[in-house]
Amino acid sequence: MSNEATAFNQEQPSLSLVGKLLPLWIILAMAAGLLLGKFLPQVGKALEPGIPLGLFVMIYPAMTKLELGLVRRAVRDWKAAAIVIFFNYCFNPFLLYLFGWIFLRNHPDLWTGLVLLGVAPCIAMVLVWTDLARGNGPLGIVLMAWNSLIQIVTTPFFIWLILGTRVSVDIGLVAQSVLLYLGLPLLTGALSRRWMLQRKGQEWFEKKALPVLDDIQLVALTLTLVVMFALQGDVILERPELIWQMATPLVLFFFVLFFGVLMVSRKVGFCYADSATTSFHCTGRNFELAIAIALTAFASRPLVGVSTVIGPLIEVPLMLAIVYLARKSEWKLFGTNTAGLCQVQEARARQPQT
């Protein structure tokens, strides 16, 4: 390994107090949300409009780290797109259906909700998981764009194929998600990055601005969790068995899928950052779309809607655990820290051949 690679590999970003204690904040946020939902449900309802704002604030710091030239280069990465398309649209819906058959076939409404969570990949929070895991941000933008377009066609097809129900996807809902969680953060992130680099310089941006933005991202994540759990605190505390019934197949799905795709990506020669990004874009679920379909197409079966709402309450802590495990496994699986090898490979690719 070259000295350049060694330097990258030994670089370890120092965590702030917010980052170091993130697991504690997450546990406290979930507990606070449940208590609010149980004893002060009106507070959760009043704060519900803040969820989109919280998601935006979570995604914005990741966008400030992007170089737009790298986004254009990531468009040419057809291997990552091929992996994501295969797993999201040829494998994932049937895997969740299988886990539902194993664990929930005696609970058809929960099984239906599980299938709804499986038919569409995430196009919002996945950018946060990618950033927290030190993934490839530009590649994540491209993969999110692919998923945003493809799921408009495939979601109704899979619901008809697996559940035998004809539904239509609200294209406006998907477009709104793409605008709010991709377009707007990308624009504001690019503009603020340019302003900070011009006014303060690269060193100030990396050493002063980015640590603060990272803390803002984690605080927004914690506060959004409080609101999400507050909205469903009464249901969860009154029927806690629903959590355990949905948790078993979802835990298996997220862990098997993420680390399975991570190993496939590693096998085809991806570095850690690209492998992690591809894996998150195969694993995250579009719970906003699942909830919307459950409340419209399955309005006569309220438990279907409840199951799709429980999905993200399980998914968010799970994905945070996967972020932690992915970062811990980087050295063992890829021989790098902080995605250093990807940077070395890109630097070498730009060097003239002699």
N, C-alpha and C positions, 0 to 999 in steps of 0.2 A: 504493500500500500504506500502511496506517495505521501510526502510530508504534508501536501495540501489536503489530502484526504484525511490524514490523521488529525490535522488541525480542525477540520470540520467535525470529525467524529467526537473529539473531546469537548466540543463546545456544548455546554449545558446551560440553558437559560435559568436564571434564578427566579424562584416563585415568590410572589408577594404573600403577605399574610392571608389575603383573600383566597389566593390559589392554593396555598398549603392547607387551609382549613375547609376547602370546598366540600368534602364529604360531610363534614359537620353542618355546614350551612344548608346543604341539600336535605339532610334529615330534619333539621329544625324547620325548614321551609315547608316540608310535607306535613309535619306535625302541626305547625301553625295554620296551614291551609285547612286541614281536617277539622281543627277546633273552630275555626271561623265558620266553616260550612255547617257545623253542627249547632253552634250557639248563636252565631251572628250571620245567618245566610244572606241577609240583605246586603252585607258588606261585600261579599263575593259577587253578588249580582251587580252592585254598583261599580265594582272594579273590572268587570268582564270586558268592557271596551278597551281596557288597557293591555289586553293580551297581544293584539296586533302591534301596538307600540313597543311592547317588551320584545317581541320577535324581531322587529326592525332594529332595536338597539343592540340586540344580540348579534345580528348579522353585520351591522355597519362596521365594527372594528375589523372583522375579517376582510372587508372590502378595502379598507385603507392600506392593507398590506400588499395589495395586488399591483403588479405592473401590467398595464393593458397589453403591452407587446407580448407578454407571456400567454395571455388569453388567446390571442390570435394564433400563437404557435401551438397551443393545446388543441385547437380545432383539428389539427392534422393527426392527432393521436387516435387512430382508428381502433387500435387494439383495446384500449380502455372502453371506448364506446361499444365495441362488440361484446365485451364481457358483461357490461351493464345491461345491454339490451337482451342478451341471452338469459341472464339470471332473473331480471325483472319481469320479462314477458314470456318466457318459456319454462320457468322453473318455480319461481316464488309462489304464484297463486296456488299451484298444485301441492307445494310443500306445506303451506299453511292448511290447505284442505285436508291433507293427510294427517297432520298433527291434530286437527279438529276432529277427524274421524276417530283417532286413537283416544283422545281425552274428553271430547265434548259431544259424542254422538247421542248421548242421552239428554243433551241440553241443546236442542236444535236452534233456539234463538241465539245462544252464545256462539254456536258453531257458525251461524250465518254472519254474525258480527265479525268473527275471526276471519272469515273469507273476505269480507268487505275491506278489512285492514290489509289484506294480502294482495289485492288486485292493482293497487296504484302506489308507486314509489314516492318518497317524500320530495317536496320541492321547496322546503323552507328551512326547517331546523337542521337538515343534513349539512348545510354550509357551516353551522356552528360546530357540529361534531367534527367535521373535517378540520376546521381551524384549531380547535382544542387539541386534536391529535397530531398537529403539525403536519397536516397533509398538504397536497398540491392545490392551492386555492384556484389558480387559473383553470386547471383541469376540472375542478369541481363546478365552476361556472358553466363550462361546456356540457358536462354530463347532466347538470340540472336542466339546461335548455333542451337537450334531447328528451329527457323524461317528461318535461312539460308538454311537449308536442305529442309524443307517442301515446301517453296515457289517455288522451282525449278519445282516441280511437279504440284502444284495447280495453279500457275499463268497462264500458257497456258490454263488450263481447265476452269477457271473462265472467261477468255477473250472469249473463244469459247462459253461457256454457256450463258453469258450475252450479248455479242456483236455479236456473230455469226462469229467471225473472228478467223482463225487458225493462231497461232503464235508459235514461238519457243523461249524459254528463253535462252539467252546467258549464259551458265554455267560459262564461263570464266569471265564474268562481275561480277557474284555473288561471284565466288571464289576470284576475285581480291578485291572486297569490304571486304570480310571476312578477307583476309590476311592483307589488309592495315588498316582496322578499328577495327580489333579484334586481330589477331595474332601478328602483329608487335607492336602495343601499349602494349599488354599484356606482351610480351617478354621484351621490353625496360623498362616498368614500374616495372616488377618484379626484373630485374637486378639492376636498379637504386635504388629501395626501399631497396634491400638487401645491396647494397654498402653504402647507407646513414645510415642505422641502424648500420652497422658494424663500420663505421668510426666515426659517430657523436652521435649515441645513439637514443633511443626512444623519449626522451624529445625534443631534438633538431629537430628531424624529424617532430614531431607533432606541435611544436610551431614556428619553423622557416621555415622549408621546405614547409609544406603543405599550409600555407597561401600564400606563393609566387607562388606555383603551381596553386592554385585557381585563383589568379589574372591573371596568364598566360593564363589559360583556358578561362576566360572572355574576355581578350584582343583578343585572337585568334578568339573567337566567334564574337566579334564586327567587326574585320577586315574582316573576311570571309563574313559577311553580306554586307559590303561595296562592295566587289567584286560581290557577287550574284546579288545585286540590280543594280550595274553598267552594268552588262551584259544584263539586260532587261530594263534598264531605258528608252530607246527610245520607246519601245513597250508600256510600262506602261503609260508613259506621253502622248503618242499619242492616246491610247485607254484605258483611265482609267476606262471605264465602265466594262471592262473585270475583273478588280479587284473586283468590287462590285458583279458582277454576280457569280464569283467563291467563293467569301468570304462567302456569306450567307449559302450555304450548308456545306462548310468546317467548319465554326464556329460551326454550330449545331452538326456536326459529332464529332469534337474533344471534345467539352464540354460534350455532352450527353454520348459519349463512355467512356471518361476518368473517369468521376465521377460515371457513372453507374458501371464500372468495379471496381472502388475503393470501392463502397458500397457492391458489391458482394463479393469482397475479404475480406472486414471487416466482412461480415455476416458469412463467413466460418471460421473465427477465425484468420485471418492474422493480424499481427501487422502493424503499419504504413509503415515501410520501405519495407516490402514485398508487401503490398497492392499497394503502389506507384509504385514500380518496375513493378509489373504485369500490372498495368494500363497503364504505358508508353509503354510497349512492345505490348499492344493491340492497342494503339492509333497512334503511330508514323507510317508514311508511307514511303515506299521505293521510293522516288521521282527519284532517279538515274535510277532505273529500268523502272519506268513509262515513263520517258523522252526517254530512249533508245528505248522502244517499240513503242512509238508514232512517233518517227522519222524514224522508219523502216517499221513497219506494216501499218502505216497511213501516209505515206509520201505524198500522194496525197491530204491530208486534213491538211494543215499547221496549222490551228487554233487548232487542237488537240494537236500538239506539244507545241504551245504557252500556252494552258491551263495547261499542265503538268508542264511547267516551272513556271507559276504563282503559282502553288500549294505550293512549298516550300517557296516562298516569303510570302505567307500568313501563312504557317504552323509554321515557325520559331518564329515570334512574338507571335503567339497564344500559342505555347508550352511554351514559356517563361512566359506568363501570367498564364498558368496552373501550372507551377512550383511554382510561387509565391502563387497562391491560394491553392495549395496542402500543402505547408508548413504552410500557415496561418490556414488551417483547421485541422492540425494534432491534436492540443490540443482538439478542440471541438469534433472531431469524434473518436479519439483514446485515449485521456487523457494523451498524452505524448508529450514531446518536443525532438527534435533531435533524433527521433527514439529510445529513451531510453528503452522503454519496450521490444523491440526485444533483446537488450543486456541482460536485466535482465532475460528474458525467457531462453536465451541460457546459461547463467551462472547457472541458476537453473537446467537446463537439464543435465549439466555436473557434478552436485553435486551428491555424492552417496546417495542412498535412505536409510533412517534409519527406 
